[in-house]
Amino acid sequence: MNKEKLKKLFKHLVYMACLSVTILYLFFYIVLPYITHQGKIVQVPDLTGIHLDALDEKLSKDHLHYVITDSSGYSAQLPPFTVLQQFPAAGAWVKENRKIYLTLNAENPPLVSMPSLIERSVRHAGLLLKNKGLKLGNIKYVPDVTEHAVLEQWHNGHPIAAGKPIHKGSIIDLVVSAGLGNRIIEVPNLIDMDIEEAKLLLLEQGMRIEVSDYVKSKKTSVGTIISQKPALGSKVPLGTPIHVSITKV
């Protein structure tokens, strides 16, 4: 084979190689991304608290879709039929037409079983209510041979039996034994104590707590008691409210 033919063959091979590279580049960087919409990504918006009726409008501008996976979750801070949780999370980058999986807030709180609080201490009763997602309401102290034991449990002005279904978040009032006679109690130190811990401590001793002020502070965690009235060591009648100031954000 002479030199002229070799030169033509070499040029032909170079042209074929260039053409192959061009075709591959066009396919992977232009044709394929166009077909699969690769590179067209959008940021997932925060849907928390958005009502079901507003989801289509909220997501359509980003060419996203949603799927409801659960509607039995519940939060008292959000209206019914609003988004409680989402996946992918807000701020994530996804391709257009991606499905966002949502959990909606239920219309009503879930039902829980009313615990038995009778004959338990106020502190123990408070812990049982908290574990069930129920709230401790008013406490009425009455004369009785026992002291600080729960005698009755009430809901919405009526006694409620243990085991009865009740909505989570409901308020339970208690009738508690105060012993016989008028008792005088010494006020404990609540400073630097968490408000929830202090509530249980005072209830156990026949007193109750009332938050009278919220104060900003960077030195203590939120919900910490920074002042109290009456002060430590004061002598007060059974059932006296202790007014406190706590820190806030």
Secondary structure, DSSP 8 states (H G I E B T S, - for coil): --HHHHHHHHHHHHHHHHHHHHHHHHIIIIIHHHHHTTT-EEE----BT-BGGGHHHHHHTTT-EEEEEEEEE--TTS-TTBEEEEES-TT-EEETT-EEEEEEE-SS--EEE----TTSBHHHHHHHHHHTT-EEEEEEEE--SSEEEEEEEEETTEE--TT-EEETT-EEEEEEEE-SS--EEE----TT-BHHHHHHHHHHTT-EEEEEEEEE-SSS-TTBEEEEES-TT-EEETT-EEEEEEEE-
